[in-house]
Amino acid sequence: MAFNLKKVLKALLLSSSQPLAVKDIQAAFTRYHEGAAPAATPGAPEEASPAPDGAEVFAEPPDDAELYTDVPSLVTLTQIREAMDAIGAELRAADDGLLLIEASAGYRVVTAPRFARWVRVLRQESPPLKLSQSSLETLAVVAYRQPVTRTEIETIRGVSAEAGLNRLLERELIHIAGRAELPGRPLQYGTTDRFLEFVGVKSLDELPASDVLTSRQIDEWLRTAANPDAPGDREMGLSEEAAPDAAPAAPAPQP
């Protein structure tokens, strides 16, 4: 029976409390080959470590052919992705409340959103608070502009961003990314891995393209705000006819 990568990966997913990254899976296969126990010598007695008093001893089951025979020393990224895609399809088809997601830190088996209320009851958690429109706008500016200062956010949105930033920091959707090389060394903000999970993407590169929040247009807004052009006659509501005439030219000298 051929080695069944999909079953092994499913067991690793269910046994891990942390996201399972591709490099962690590949490292597990490397450790398997480096630390595999040698075959027992025929006729040699098996040694067993003494169990604590009252503890029940379970013997390890014999090797399963599809799990421990012909184990590859290297599992490629393509093989892992194909197996994970198959596991995800099986979980969706079973409709048992489990889903496989791929986040920035790796793969995870999670409960489906429709079971969220039961999970909150078990954990005695309050319903999640929704972000206000103001907080969402601030979060969008941080996501597309980062690292960004509070002054830049306020210049773009035209209102104070302090409350929104504090709320996003509390939710761990953004973090302090450093200080800008500007007078006063203002704080700069960037998004977190929790933000990626919040919007359902693996990296910032997967964010949808924006015709409004591109770096070029934001830079133009900031330049305009810092160096506003003097208003002309049209901006002041004056028509060209109502605009004052230019000073008359000096008369030509008489002969």
Secondary structure, DSSP 8 states (H G I E B T S, - for coil): ----HHHHHHHHHHH-SS-B-HHHHHHHHHHHHHH------TT---------TT----------HHHHSS--S---HHHHHHHHHHHHHHHHHHTSSEEEEEETTEEEEEE-GGGHHHHHHHHT--------HHHHHHHHHHHHH-SEEHHHHHHHHSS--HHHHHHHHHTTSEEEEEE-SSTT--EEEEE-HHHHHHHT-SSGGGS---SSS-HHHHHHHHHHHHS-----TTTTT--TTTS------------
